C-alpha cells in the first residue's frame, strides 16, 4: 500500500490559495495533541475547548494576513 502524506506546509499553502478543506485537514491532524496540551495546562475542559478554538482561529488569521502582505 502506497499512502502519500501531504506535508503541513503543502496543506497550509493550499489553504492560503483558497482551499478551505486544507485547513480542516491541518486542524484534524494536530487537534488531539494541541487540545490535550491545553487541557493539561488549564485543567478545565470547557476552557481548554475555548482556548483550542481561539488558537486555530488566530493561526488562520495570522497566516492569511501574512500571505496578503
mmCIF file of the N, C-alpha and C atoms, coordinates in Angstrom:
data_MODEL
# 
_entry.id   MODEL 
# 
loop_
_atom_site.group_PDB 
_atom_site.id 
_atom_site.type_symbol 
_atom_site.label_atom_id 
_atom_site.label_alt_id 
_atom_site.label_comp_id 
_atom_site.label_asym_id 
_atom_site.label_entity_id 
_atom_site.label_seq_id 
_atom_site.pdbx_PDB_ins_code 
_atom_site.Cartn_x 
_atom_site.Cartn_y 
_atom_site.Cartn_z 
_atom_site.occupancy 
_atom_site.B_iso_or_equiv 
_atom_site.pdbx_formal_charge 
_atom_site.auth_seq_id 
_atom_site.auth_comp_id 
_atom_site.auth_asym_id 
_atom_site.auth_atom_id 
_atom_site.pdbx_PDB_model_num 
ATOM 1   N N  . UNK A 1 1  ? 0.848   -1.173 0.000  1.00 0.00 ? 1  UNK A N  1 
ATOM 2   C CA . UNK A 1 1  ? 0.000   0.000  0.000  1.00 0.00 ? 1  UNK A CA 1 
ATOM 3   C C  . UNK A 1 1  ? 0.894   1.236  0.000  1.00 0.00 ? 1  UNK A C  1 
ATOM 4   N N  . UNK A 1 2  ? 0.658   2.147  -0.913 1.00 0.00 ? 2  UNK A N  1 
ATOM 5   C CA . UNK A 1 2  ? 1.445   3.368  -1.035 1.00 0.00 ? 2  UNK A CA 1 
ATOM 6   C C  . UNK A 1 2  ? 0.564   4.554  -0.655 1.00 0.00 ? 2  UNK A C  1 
ATOM 7   N N  . UNK A 1 3  ? 0.741   5.008  0.569  1.00 0.00 ? 3  UNK A N  1 
ATOM 8   C CA . UNK A 1 3  ? -0.051  6.129  1.058  1.00 0.00 ? 3  UNK A CA 1 
ATOM 9   C C  . UNK A 1 3  ? 0.857   7.356  1.112  1.00 0.00 ? 3  UNK A C  1 
ATOM 10  N N  . UNK A 1 4  ? 0.452   8.390  0.416  1.00 0.00 ? 4  UNK A N  1 
ATOM 11  C CA . UNK A 1 4  ? 1.229   9.622  0.410  1.00 0.00 ? 4  UNK A CA 1 
ATOM 12  C C  . UNK A 1 4  ? 0.639   10.585 1.429  1.00 0.00 ? 4  UNK A C  1 
ATOM 13  N N  . UNK A 1 5  ? 1.467   11.059 2.327  1.00 0.00 ? 5  UNK A N  1 
ATOM 14  C CA . UNK A 1 5  ? 1.035   12.005 3.336  1.00 0.00 ? 5  UNK A CA 1 
ATOM 15  C C  . UNK A 1 5  ? 1.418   13.409 2.872  1.00 0.00 ? 5  UNK A C  1 
ATOM 16  N N  . UNK A 1 6  ? 0.454   14.288 2.845  1.00 0.00 ? 6  UNK A N  1 
ATOM 17  C CA . UNK A 1 6  ? 0.683   15.661 2.436  1.00 0.00 ? 6  UNK A CA 1 
ATOM 18  C C  . UNK A 1 6  ? 1.282   16.419 3.622  1.00 0.00 ? 6  UNK A C  1 
ATOM 19  N N  . UNK A 1 7  ? 2.349   17.166 3.371  1.00 0.00 ? 7  UNK A N  1 
ATOM 20  C CA . UNK A 1 7  ? 3.016   17.898 4.445  1.00 0.00 ? 7  UNK A CA 1 
ATOM 21  C C  . UNK A 1 7  ? 2.140   19.031 4.970  1.00 0.00 ? 7  UNK A C  1 
ATOM 22  N N  . UNK A 1 8  ? 2.426   19.440 6.187  1.00 0.00 ? 8  UNK A N  1 
ATOM 23  C CA . UNK A 1 8  ? 1.718   20.574 6.780  1.00 0.00 ? 8  UNK A CA 1 
ATOM 24  C C  . UNK A 1 8  ? 1.924   21.820 5.924  1.00 0.00 ? 8  UNK A C  1 
ATOM 25  N N  . UNK A 1 9  ? 3.131   22.004 5.433  1.00 0.00 ? 9  UNK A N  1 
ATOM 26  C CA . UNK A 1 9  ? 3.426   23.183 4.619  1.00 0.00 ? 9  UNK A CA 1 
ATOM 27  C C  . UNK A 1 9  ? 2.589   23.193 3.347  1.00 0.00 ? 9  UNK A C  1 
ATOM 28  N N  . UNK A 1 10 ? 2.453   22.042 2.706  1.00 0.00 ? 10 UNK A N  1 
ATOM 29  C CA . UNK A 1 10 ? 1.644   21.963 1.488  1.00 0.00 ? 10 UNK A CA 1 
ATOM 30  C C  . UNK A 1 10 ? 0.177   22.251 1.803  1.00 0.00 ? 10 UNK A C  1 
ATOM 31  N N  . UNK A 1 11 ? -0.323  21.708 2.894  1.00 0.00 ? 11 UNK A N  1 
ATOM 32  C CA . UNK A 1 11 ? -1.707  21.984 3.293  1.00 0.00 ? 11 UNK A CA 1 
ATOM 33  C C  . UNK A 1 11 ? -1.898  23.465 3.589  1.00 0.00 ? 11 UNK A C  1 
ATOM 34  N N  . UNK A 1 12 ? -0.922  24.067 4.249  1.00 0.00 ? 12 UNK A N  1 
ATOM 35  C CA . UNK A 1 12 ? -1.008  25.494 4.537  1.00 0.00 ? 12 UNK A CA 1 
ATOM 36  C C  . UNK A 1 12 ? -1.013  26.305 3.246  1.00 0.00 ? 12 UNK A C  1 
ATOM 37  N N  . UNK A 1 13 ? -0.164  25.940 2.314  1.00 0.00 ? 13 UNK A N  1 
ATOM 38  C CA . UNK A 1 13 ? -0.135  26.632 1.024  1.00 0.00 ? 13 UNK A CA 1 
ATOM 39  C C  . UNK A 1 13 ? -1.460  26.477 0.284  1.00 0.00 ? 13 UNK A C  1 
ATOM 40  N N  . UNK A 1 14 ? -2.054  25.299 0.352  1.00 0.00 ? 14 UNK A N  1 
ATOM 41  C CA . UNK A 1 14 ? -3.359  25.076 -0.289 1.00 0.00 ? 14 UNK A CA 1 
ATOM 42  C C  . UNK A 1 14 ? -4.424  25.945 0.369  1.00 0.00 ? 14 UNK A C  1 
ATOM 43  N N  . UNK A 1 15 ? -4.392  26.026 1.689  1.00 0.00 ? 15 UNK A N  1 
ATOM 44  C CA . UNK A 1 15 ? -5.338  26.876 2.420  1.00 0.00 ? 15 UNK A CA 1 
ATOM 45  C C  . UNK A 1 15 ? -5.191  28.331 1.988  1.00 0.00 ? 15 UNK A C  1 
ATOM 46  N N  . UNK A 1 16 ? -3.957  28.791 1.902  1.00 0.00 ? 16 UNK A N  1 
ATOM 47  C CA . UNK A 1 16 ? -3.707  30.177 1.522  1.00 0.00 ? 16 UNK A CA 1 
ATOM 48  C C  . UNK A 1 16 ? -4.103  30.454 0.074  1.00 0.00 ? 16 UNK A C  1 
ATOM 49  N N  . UNK A 1 17 ? -4.173  29.396 -0.720 1.00 0.00 ? 17 UNK A N  1 
ATOM 50  C CA . UNK A 1 17 ? -4.605  29.530 -2.113 1.00 0.00 ? 17 UNK A CA 1 
ATOM 51  C C  . UNK A 1 17 ? -6.119  29.407 -2.261 1.00 0.00 ? 17 UNK A C  1 
ATOM 52  N N  . UNK A 1 18 ? -6.819  29.231 -1.140 1.00 0.00 ? 18 UNK A N  1 
ATOM 53  C CA . UNK A 1 18 ? -8.273  29.212 -1.182 1.00 0.00 ? 18 UNK A CA 1 
ATOM 54  C C  . UNK A 1 18 ? -8.930  27.874 -0.901 1.00 0.00 ? 18 UNK A C  1 
ATOM 55  N N  . UNK A 1 19 ? -8.153  26.822 -0.649 1.00 0.00 ? 19 UNK A N  1 
ATOM 56  C CA . UNK A 1 19 ? -8.710  25.501 -0.375 1.00 0.00 ? 19 UNK A CA 1 
ATOM 57  C C  . UNK A 1 19 ? -9.063  25.397 1.109  1.00 0.00 ? 19 UNK A C  1 
ATOM 58  N N  . UNK A 1 20 ? -10.316 25.644 1.445  1.00 0.00 ? 20 UNK A N  1 
ATOM 59  C CA . UNK A 1 20 ? -10.759 25.628 2.848  1.00 0.00 ? 20 UNK A CA 1 
ATOM 60  C C  . UNK A 1 20 ? -10.717 24.223 3.460  1.00 0.00 ? 20 UNK A C  1 
ATOM 61  N N  . UNK A 1 21 ? -10.733 23.199 2.650  1.00 0.00 ? 21 UNK A N  1 
ATOM 62  C CA . UNK A 1 21 ? -10.630 21.834 3.146  1.00 0.00 ? 21 UNK A CA 1 
ATOM 63  C C  . UNK A 1 21 ? -9.244  21.569 3.738  1.00 0.00 ? 21 UNK A C  1 
ATOM 64  N N  . UNK A 1 22 ? -8.240  22.255 3.220  1.00 0.00 ? 22 UNK A N  1 
ATOM 65  C CA . UNK A 1 22 ? -6.872  22.034 3.688  1.00 0.00 ? 22 UNK A CA 1 
ATOM 66  C C  . UNK A 1 22 ? -6.722  22.399 5.162  1.00 0.00 ? 22 UNK A C  1 
ATOM 67  N N  . UNK A 1 23 ? -7.349  23.485 5.589  1.00 0.00 ? 23 UNK A N  1 
ATOM 68  C CA . UNK A 1 23 ? -7.235  23.876 6.999  1.00 0.00 ? 23 UNK A CA 1 
ATOM 69  C C  . UNK A 1 23 ? -7.930  22.859 7.894  1.00 0.00 ? 23 UNK A C  1 
ATOM 70  N N  . UNK A 1 24 ? -9.001  22.284 7.410  1.00 0.00 ? 24 UNK A N  1 
ATOM 71  C CA . UNK A 1 24 ? -9.686  21.239 8.178  1.00 0.00 ? 24 UNK A CA 1 
ATOM 72  C C  . UNK A 1 24 ? -8.769  20.036 8.388  1.00 0.00 ? 24 UNK A C  1 
ATOM 73  N N  . UNK A 1 25 ? -8.020  19.698 7.367  1.00 0.00 ? 25 UNK A N  1 
ATOM 74  C CA . UNK A 1 25 ? -7.075  18.585 7.480  1.00 0.00 ? 25 UNK A CA 1 
ATOM 75  C C  . UNK A 1 25 ? -5.967  18.898 8.477  1.00 0.00 ? 25 UNK A C  1 
ATOM 76  N N  . UNK A 1 26 ? -5.473  20.124 8.443  1.00 0.00 ? 26 UNK A N  1 
ATOM 77  C CA . UNK A 1 26 ? -4.432  20.515 9.405  1.00 0.00 ? 26 UNK A CA 1 
ATOM 78  C C  . UNK A 1 26 ? -4.958  20.472 10.832 1.00 0.00 ? 26 UNK A C  1 
ATOM 79  N N  . UNK A 1 27 ? -6.147  21.001 11.031 1.00 0.00 ? 27 UNK A N  1 
ATOM 80  C CA . UNK A 1 27 ? -6.730  21.001 12.375 1.00 0.00 ? 27 UNK A CA 1 
ATOM 81  C C  . UNK A 1 27 ? -6.952  19.567 12.849 1.00 0.00 ? 27 UNK A C  1 
ATOM 82  N N  . UNK A 1 28 ? -7.487  18.751 11.980 1.00 0.00 ? 28 UNK A N  1 
ATOM 83  C CA . UNK A 1 28 ? -7.715  17.350 12.350 1.00 0.00 ? 28 UNK A CA 1 
ATOM 84  C C  . UNK A 1 28 ? -6.402  16.652 12.696 1.00 0.00 ? 28 UNK A C  1 
ATOM 85  N N  . UNK A 1 29 ? -5.378  16.938 11.944 1.00 0.00 ? 29 UNK A N  1 
ATOM 86  C CA . UNK A 1 29 ? -4.075  16.305 12.147 1.00 0.00 ? 29 UNK A CA 1 
ATOM 87  C C  . UNK A 1 29 ? -3.480  16.656 13.506 1.00 0.00 ? 29 UNK A C  1 
ATOM 88  N N  . UNK A 1 30 ? -3.670  17.883 13.960 1.00 0.00 ? 30 UNK A N  1 
ATOM 89  C CA . UNK A 1 30 ? -2.987  18.347 15.168 1.00 0.00 ? 30 UNK A CA 1 
ATOM 90  C C  . UNK A 1 30 ? -3.916  18.583 16.356 1.00 0.00 ? 30 UNK A C  1 
ATOM 91  N N  . UNK A 1 31 ? -5.206  18.426 16.175 1.00 0.00 ? 31 UNK A N  1 
ATOM 92  C CA . UNK A 1 31 ? -6.161  18.811 17.211 1.00 0.00 ? 31 UNK A CA 1 
ATOM 93  C C  . UNK A 1 31 ? -5.989  18.051 18.522 1.00 0.00 ? 31 UNK A C  1 
ATOM 94  N N  . UNK A 1 32 ? -5.819  16.772 18.451 1.00 0.00 ? 32 UNK A N  1 
ATOM 95  C CA . UNK A 1 32 ? -5.741  15.988 19.690 1.00 0.00 ? 32 UNK A CA 1 
ATOM 96  C C  . UNK A 1 32 ? -4.535  16.401 20.531 1.00 0.00 ? 32 UNK A C  1 
ATOM 97  N N  . UNK A 1 33 ? -3.404  16.529 19.891 1.00 0.00 ? 33 UNK A N  1 
ATOM 98  C CA . UNK A 1 33 ? -2.184  16.882 20.617 1.00 0.00 ? 33 UNK A CA 1 
ATOM 99  C C  . UNK A 1 33 ? -2.288  18.291 21.222 1.00 0.00 ? 33 UNK A C  1 
ATOM 100 N N  . UNK A 1 34 ? -2.777  19.226 20.438 1.00 0.00 ? 34 UNK A N  1 
ATOM 101 C CA . UNK A 1 34 ? -2.912  20.604 20.919 1.00 0.00 ? 34 UNK A CA 1 
ATOM 102 C C  . UNK A 1 34 ? -3.950  20.677 22.027 1.00 0.00 ? 34 UNK A C  1 
ATOM 103 N N  . UNK A 1 35 ? -5.093  20.041 21.820 1.00 0.00 ? 35 UNK A N  1 
ATOM 104 C CA . UNK A 1 35 ? -6.173  20.056 22.820 1.00 0.00 ? 35 UNK A CA 1 
ATOM 105 C C  . UNK A 1 35 ? -5.717  19.405 24.123 1.00 0.00 ? 35 UNK A C  1 
ATOM 106 N N  . UNK A 1 36 ? -5.009  18.283 24.033 1.00 0.00 ? 36 UNK A N  1 
ATOM 107 C CA . UNK A 1 36 ? -4.512  17.607 25.234 1.00 0.00 ? 36 UNK A CA 1 
ATOM 108 C C  . UNK A 1 36 ? -3.511  18.477 26.002 1.00 0.00 ? 36 UNK A C  1 
ATOM 109 N N  . UNK A 1 37 ? -2.661  19.167 25.271 1.00 0.00 ? 37 UNK A N  1 
ATOM 110 C CA . UNK A 1 37 ? -1.682  20.046 25.915 1.00 0.00 ? 37 UNK A CA 1 
ATOM 111 C C  . UNK A 1 37 ? -2.388  21.188 26.645 1.00 0.00 ? 37 UNK A C  1 
ATOM 112 N N  . UNK A 1 38 ? -3.348  21.798 25.984 1.00 0.00 ? 38 UNK A N  1 
ATOM 113 C CA . UNK A 1 38 ? -4.095  22.897 26.611 1.00 0.00 ? 38 UNK A CA 1 
ATOM 114 C C  . UNK A 1 38 ? -4.833  22.387 27.847 1.00 0.00 ? 38 UNK A C  1 
ATOM 115 N N  . UNK A 1 39 ? -5.462  21.229 27.732 1.00 0.00 ? 39 UNK A N  1 
ATOM 116 C CA . UNK A 1 39 ? -6.191  20.634 28.861 1.00 0.00 ? 39 UNK A CA 1 
ATOM 117 C C  . UNK A 1 39 ? -5.246  20.408 30.046 1.00 0.00 ? 39 UNK A C  1 
ATOM 118 N N  . UNK A 1 40 ? -4.041  19.948 29.765 1.00 0.00 ? 40 UNK A N  1 
ATOM 119 C CA . UNK A 1 40 ? -3.066  19.708 30.821 1.00 0.00 ? 40 UNK A CA 1 
ATOM 120 C C  . UNK A 1 40 ? -2.704  21.019 31.525 1.00 0.00 ? 40 UNK A C  1 
ATOM 121 N N  . UNK A 1 41 ? -2.643  22.103 30.755 1.00 0.00 ? 41 UNK A N  1 
ATOM 122 C CA . UNK A 1 41 ? -2.247  23.390 31.321 1.00 0.00 ? 41 UNK A CA 1 
ATOM 123 C C  . UNK A 1 41 ? -3.362  24.039 32.147 1.00 0.00 ? 41 UNK A C  1 
ATOM 124 N N  . UNK A 1 42 ? -4.607  23.994 31.664 1.00 0.00 ? 42 UNK A N  1 
ATOM 125 C CA . UNK A 1 42 ? -5.684  24.743 32.334 1.00 0.00 ? 42 UNK A CA 1 
ATOM 126 C C  . UNK A 1 42 ? -6.554  23.894 33.249 1.00 0.00 ? 42 UNK A C  1 
ATOM 127 N N  . UNK A 1 43 ? -6.516  22.590 33.076 1.00 0.00 ? 43 UNK A N  1 
ATOM 128 C CA . UNK A 1 43 ? -7.273  21.670 33.947 1.00 0.00 ? 43 UNK A CA 1 
ATOM 129 C C  . UNK A 1 43 ? -8.784  21.888 33.931 1.00 0.00 ? 43 UNK A C  1 
ATOM 130 N N  . UNK A 1 44 ? -9.292  22.430 32.818 1.00 0.00 ? 44 UNK A N  1 
ATOM 131 C CA . UNK A 1 44 ? -10.728 22.668 32.694 1.00 0.00 ? 44 UNK A CA 1 
ATOM 132 C C  . UNK A 1 44 ? -11.110 22.427 31.235 1.00 0.00 ? 44 UNK A C  1 
ATOM 133 N N  . UNK A 1 45 ? -11.956 21.431 31.001 1.00 0.00 ? 45 UNK A N  1 
ATOM 134 C CA . UNK A 1 45 ? -12.308 21.036 29.643 1.00 0.00 ? 45 UNK A CA 1 
ATOM 135 C C  . UNK A 1 45 ? -12.963 22.127 28.816 1.00 0.00 ? 45 UNK A C  1 
ATOM 136 N N  . UNK A 1 46 ? -13.893 22.865 29.434 1.00 0.00 ? 46 UNK A N  1 
ATOM 137 C CA . UNK A 1 46 ? -14.574 23.932 28.693 1.00 0.00 ? 46 UNK A CA 1 
ATOM 138 C C  . UNK A 1 46 ? -13.614 25.061 28.326 1.00 0.00 ? 46 UNK A C  1 
ATOM 139 N N  . UNK A 1 47 ? -12.771 25.435 29.260 1.00 0.00 ? 47 UNK A N  1 
ATOM 140 C CA . UNK A 1 47 ? -11.785 26.477 28.991 1.00 0.00 ? 47 UNK A CA 1 
ATOM 141 C C  . UNK A 1 47 ? -10.801 25.993 27.930 1.00 0.00 ? 47 UNK A C  1 
ATOM 142 N N  . UNK A 1 48 ? -10.386 24.742 28.030 1.00 0.00 ? 48 UNK A N  1 
ATOM 143 C CA . UNK A 1 48 ? -9.467  24.165 27.050 1.00 0.00 ? 48 UNK A CA 1 
ATOM 144 C C  . UNK A 1 48 ? -10.082 24.192 25.653 1.00 0.00 ? 48 UNK A C  1 
ATOM 145 N N  . UNK A 1 49 ? -11.354 23.876 25.545 1.00 0.00 ? 49 UNK A N  1 
ATOM 146 C CA . UNK A 1 49 ? -12.029 23.918 24.239 1.00 0.00 ? 49 UNK A CA 1 
ATOM 147 C C  . UNK A 1 49 ? -12.034 25.330 23.656 1.00 0.00 ? 49 UNK A C  1 
ATOM 148 N N  . UNK A 1 50 ? -12.304 26.313 24.506 1.00 0.00 ? 50 UNK A N  1 
ATOM 149 C CA . UNK A 1 50 ? -12.314 27.705 24.048 1.00 0.00 ? 50 UNK A CA 1 
ATOM 150 C C  . UNK A 1 50 ? -10.924 28.149 23.590 1.00 0.00 ? 50 UNK A C  1 
ATOM 151 N N  . UNK A 1 51 ? -9.917  27.837 24.376 1.00 0.00 ? 51 UNK A N  1 
ATOM 152 C CA . UNK A 1 51 ? -8.549  28.213 24.020 1.00 0.00 ? 51 UNK A CA 1 
ATOM 153 C C  . UNK A 1 51 ? -8.122  27.500 22.745 1.00 0.00 ? 51 UNK A C  1 
ATOM 154 N N  . UNK A 1 52 ? -8.478  26.234 22.624 1.00 0.00 ? 52 UNK A N  1 
ATOM 155 C CA . UNK A 1 52 ? -8.152  25.458 21.428 1.00 0.00 ? 52 UNK A CA 1 
ATOM 156 C C  . UNK A 1 52 ? -8.732  26.117 20.182 1.00 0.00 ? 52 UNK A C  1 
ATOM 157 N N  . UNK A 1 53 ? -9.999  26.484 20.250 1.00 0.00 ? 53 UNK A N  1 
ATOM 158 C CA . UNK A 1 53 ? -10.651 27.122 19.113 1.00 0.00 ? 53 UNK A CA 1 
ATOM 159 C C  . UNK A 1 53 ? -9.991  28.456 18.782 1.00 0.00 ? 53 UNK A C  1 
ATOM 160 N N  . UNK A 1 54 ? -9.742  29.255 19.788 1.00 0.00 ? 54 UNK A N  1 
ATOM 161 C CA . UNK A 1 54 ? -9.102  30.555 19.569 1.00 0.00 ? 54 UNK A CA 1 
ATOM 162 C C  . UNK A 1 54 ? -7.702  30.401 18.984 1.00 0.00 ? 54 UNK A C  1 
ATOM 163 N N  . UNK A 1 55 ? -6.996  29.368 19.397 1.00 0.00 ? 55 UNK A N  1 
ATOM 164 C CA . UNK A 1 55 ? -5.642  29.123 18.893 1.00 0.00 ? 55 UNK A CA 1 
ATOM 165 C C  . UNK A 1 55 ? -5.657  28.919 17.390 1.00 0.00 ? 55 UNK A C  1 
ATOM 166 N N  . UNK A 1 56 ? -6.549  28.075 16.905 1.00 0.00 ? 56 UNK A N  1 
ATOM 167 C CA . UNK A 1 56 ? -6.593  27.808 15.469 1.00 0.00 ? 56 UNK A CA 1 
ATOM 168 C C  . UNK A 1 56 ? -7.152  28.990 14.679 1.00 0.00 ? 56 UNK A C  1 
ATOM 169 N N  . UNK A 1 57 ? -8.082  29.716 15.263 1.00 0.00 ? 57 UNK A N  1 
ATOM 170 C CA . UNK A 1 57 ? -8.606  30.912 14.593 1.00 0.00 ? 57 UNK A CA 1 
ATOM 171 C C  . UNK A 1 57 ? -7.485  31.938 14.429 1.00 0.00 ? 57 UNK A C  1 
ATOM 172 N N  . UNK A 1 58 ? -6.737  32.176 15.487 1.00 0.00 ? 58 UNK A N  1 
ATOM 173 C CA . UNK A 1 58 ? -5.651  33.147 15.421 1.00 0.00 ? 58 UNK A CA 1 
ATOM 174 C C  . UNK A 1 58 ? -4.569  32.703 14.444 1.00 0.00 ? 58 UNK A C  1 
ATOM 175 N N  . UNK A 1 59 ? -4.264  31.428 14.424 1.00 0.00 ? 59 UNK A N  1 
ATOM 176 C CA . UNK A 1 59 ? -3.258  30.921 13.483 1.00 0.00 ? 59 UNK A CA 1 
ATOM 177 C C  . UNK A 1 59 ? -3.718  31.139 12.047 1.00 0.00 ? 59 UNK A C  1 
ATOM 178 N N  . UNK A 1 60 ? -4.965  30.845 11.769 1.00 0.00 ? 60 UNK A N  1 
ATOM 179 C CA . UNK A 1 60 ? -5.504  31.049 10.417 1.00 0.00 ? 60 UNK A CA 1 
ATOM 180 C C  . UNK A 1 60 ? -5.462  32.519 10.016 1.00 0.00 ? 60 UNK A C  1 
ATOM 181 N N  . UNK A 1 61 ? -5.858  33.382 10.939 1.00 0.00 ? 61 UNK A N  1 
ATOM 182 C CA . UNK A 1 61 ? -5.829  34.818 10.651 1.00 0.00 ? 61 UNK A CA 1 
ATOM 183 C C  . UNK A 1 61 ? -4.402  35.331 10.446 1.00 0.00 ? 61 UNK A C  1 
ATOM 184 N N  . UNK A 1 62 ? -3.493  34.831 11.249 1.00 0.00 ? 62 UNK A N  1 
ATOM 185 C CA . UNK A 1 62 ? -2.094  35.242 11.142 1.00 0.00 ? 62 UNK A CA 1 
ATOM 186 C C  . UNK A 1 62 ? -1.521  34.844 9.785  1.00 0.00 ? 62 UNK A C  1 
ATOM 187 N N  . UNK A 1 63 ? -1.716  33.582 9.404  1.00 0.00 ? 63 UNK A N  1 
ATOM 188 C CA . UNK A 1 63 ? -1.181  33.126 8.122  1.00 0.00 ? 63 UNK A CA 1 
ATOM 189 C C  . UNK A 1 63 ? -1.855  33.819 6.945  1.00 0.00 ? 63 UNK A C  1 
ATOM 190 N N  . UNK A 1 64 ? -3.137  34.072 7.064  1.00 0.00 ? 64 UNK A N  1 
ATOM 191 C CA . UNK A 1 64 ? -3.858  34.738 5.990  1.00 0.00 ? 64 UNK A CA 1 
ATOM 192 C C  . UNK A 1 64 ? -3.379  36.174 5.830  1.00 0.00 ? 64 UNK A C  1 
ATOM 193 N N  . UNK A 1 65 ? -3.186  36.879 6.939  1.00 0.00 ? 65 UNK A N  1 
ATOM 194 C CA . UNK A 1 65 ? -2.737  38.267 6.851  1.00 0.00 ? 65 UNK A CA 1 
ATOM 195 C C  . UNK A 1 65 ? -1.299  38.352 6.370  1.00 0.00 ? 65 UNK A C  1 
ATOM 196 N N  . UNK A 1 66 ? -0.444  37.420 6.775  1.00 0.00 ? 66 UNK A N  1 
ATOM 197 C CA . UNK A 1 66 ? 0.946   37.396 6.299  1.00 0.00 ? 66 UNK A CA 1 
ATOM 198 C C  . UNK A 1 66 ? 1.014   37.128 4.815  1.00 0.00 ? 66 UNK A C  1 
ATOM 199 N N  . UNK A 1 67 ? 0.135   36.277 4.313  1.00 0.00 ? 67 UNK A N  1 
ATOM 200 C CA . UNK A 1 67 ? 0.118   35.931 2.894  1.00 0.00 ? 67 UNK A CA 1 
ATOM 201 C C  . UNK A 1 67 ? -0.341  37.111 2.057  1.00 0.00 ? 67 UNK A C  1 
ATOM 202 N N  . UNK A 1 68 ? -1.175  37.971 2.628  1.00 0.00 ? 68 UNK A N  1 
ATOM 203 C CA . UNK A 1 68 ? -1.694  39.127 1.895  1.00 0.00 ? 68 UNK A CA 1 
ATOM 204 C C  . UNK A 1 68 ? -0.647  40.230 1.766  1.00 0.00 ? 68 UNK A C  1 
ATOM 205 N N  . UNK A 1 69 ? 0.346   40.236 2.675  1.00 0.00 ? 69 UNK A N  1 
ATOM 206 C CA . UNK A 1 69 ? 1.382   41.288 2.644  1.00 0.00 ? 69 UNK A CA 1 
ATOM 207 C C  . UNK A 1 69 ? 2.378   41.100 1.541  1.00 0.00 ? 69 UNK A C  1 
# 
